[in-house]
Amino acid sequence: MDINLIWDDFVHRLSKTEGITEVRWKKIAGIPFLYISADGIETEQLYFEIKKNAGRAMRGKRLHAETVPVRQNQNEYVFRHRFYVPQEKMFCCGNLCPDCIRFK
């Protein structure tokens, strides 16, 4: 699974959203930041659109998304946004662990 393909799909979907004029992302010190220029869209609606489009980009893959607002200037929003694999066992190791994936 190439995370860059997921990012490209996410940015493409988000840029099609009504009220959003520009979407770009870049990594700074290994942390991905999402820059959004939006006109005429409320902050709550913007959070909803980010969550919705991240879900669509991750569909069919074992990923989670986390979005944290960093700053906001007039029409530009900056978020720390990342896609990550959950930290849980995904297979049985055969050691009869109490939190074995077989017991879920």
N, C-alpha and C positions, 0 to 999 in steps of 0.2 A: 504494500500500500504506500503510495507516494503522497505525502502530506501536502506537497505543492499543488497537486491536482485538486485536492479538497479545498485549499485556499483559493485557487483560481475559480473554481465553481462557486464558492461562497461569495467572493468579490463580484463575480459576474451577476449572480442572482440579486445581490444587494444593490448593485448599481442600476438595475432595472426598476427598483422601487420608486413609486411616485413621491416626489418631494426631495429625493436624494440626487444631488447633482454630480458628486464625485466621490469615489471610494478608492482608497489605496491602502496598502499595508507594507510595512517594512520591519525588519528585525534590527533592534538596537541592543547591543550587548547580549545577544541571544534571546531577547524577549520580543515577541511579536506585538506590534502596535497597529491599530486600525484607525485610519484617518478618514472621517466622513464629513463632507460638506453638504449641508441640507438647508433648503429654503422652505418655509411654511410647513414644517412637521414638528409636532410636539415631542418632548424628550421621552415620554412614556411610549409613544407610538414608535419612536426610533429604537428603543430597547426591545419592543415586541418584534419589530422587523428583523433586528439582528438575531434574536433567538429563533425566530421562525426560519430564516434563511440558513442559519447554521445547522438547524435540524434537518433541513432538506439536503444540504451538502453532505451531511454525515450519514444519511439514510443507507442502511445495509452494511454499515461498518461498526466495529466496536470502538467507538470514540465518544468522548464527552467534550463539551465546550464550556469555557469559562470566560466571562466578560466583566471587566472592572473599569468603570469610568475613571479617566485620569484628569482631563481638563476640558473646558468648553470656552471657546471664544465665539462671539456673535453667531456665526453660522457654521463654525467648524467644531467638530467633536473629536476627541481623542480617547480611545479605549485600549486597554491592555486585553487582548483577546487571544486565546490559545485553544487549540484542539489537542487533547491528550488521551492516552490509553489508560483506562482505570487500573488502579493498583490492586488487583485481586487475582487469585489463582484461576487459571482458565483450563486446567487439566488436572487429572488425578495422578499423583506421584506414587501411589501404592503404599504409603507409610501410615495409612489409617489416621490421618489428621482429623481433629474434631471439626475443623471448618472446611472439610472436603467438598469439592464441587459436586460430588455425587449426592450429597445430602440436601442439596437445594431443590 
